[in-house]
Amino acid sequence: MYRVLRPGGTCLIANEMDGLAADVRTFEKTVGGFRVYTIDEIAEYLANAGFTDIRSRHDETRHFICVTGKKL
């Protein structure tokens, strides 16, 4: 994503699972090759890719997450 995003662009990753709900690991085992990432994991991946100004939002009631990062 970093390579194809224009300078100044924003990468947005949203998910209906935050990786913290108790049933997530069961779901991962049921669906082979499926992995749910936490906000911290996504933010770390974005930072390692070169994104800056990483921000996140977390709806703890519904377990929804959104993480954004900017490309300089």
N, C-alpha and C positions, 0 to 999 in steps of 0.2 A: 504494500500500500504506500509506503513511504516513497518508493522510487517513482510511482506514477502520479502522485499527488503534486500539484503545482506549489511552488513556494508561497507561504502564507495561508495555504489551505488547511482545513480541519478534517481530521479523521474521527469518525464517530462509530463506536461499537456499542450496541444495545442488546440486551438479552433479558428474557423473561425468567431466567434462573440466575440467582446470585452465587450459587455454589455453596451456600450455607444452610439451606433447608435440609432437613433430615432425609427426605426422600430422594435427594439428588444422587447420592452414591448408588442407591438401588437402581435408579433410572439408568445411570451410566453402565452398570453391570448388565442390564437387560438389553441395551442397545450397543452392540459391539462397535468399538472404535469411537464412541461418543465421549466427549469430555466437557464438563462445565467449569469455566474459570471464574475465580473470584475477582473482585475489583482490584485488589492488590496485585494479583497475577497479571491482569490485563495492563494495568498501569506500568508494571515493570517491563513487560514486553514492548510497550509503546516507547518507553524511555530508552531501552536498549536499541530500538530501531532508529532513534534519533529525534523522536517527537519531543516537544517541549510544552510548557503550560498545560500539563495534564490535569484534567479535572474529572470529577466523578459525581454521580448522583445515585442514591440508593433508596428505593421504596421498600423499606423493611417489612411492611405489612404484606405486600404482594411479591416480594423477593425480586423485583425488577431492578436492573442496573443499566447505567449509561456512563460510558467513559469516553472523553474526548482528548485529543492531543493535536498540537499545531506543528506544522512543518515550517521551519524558518526559510 
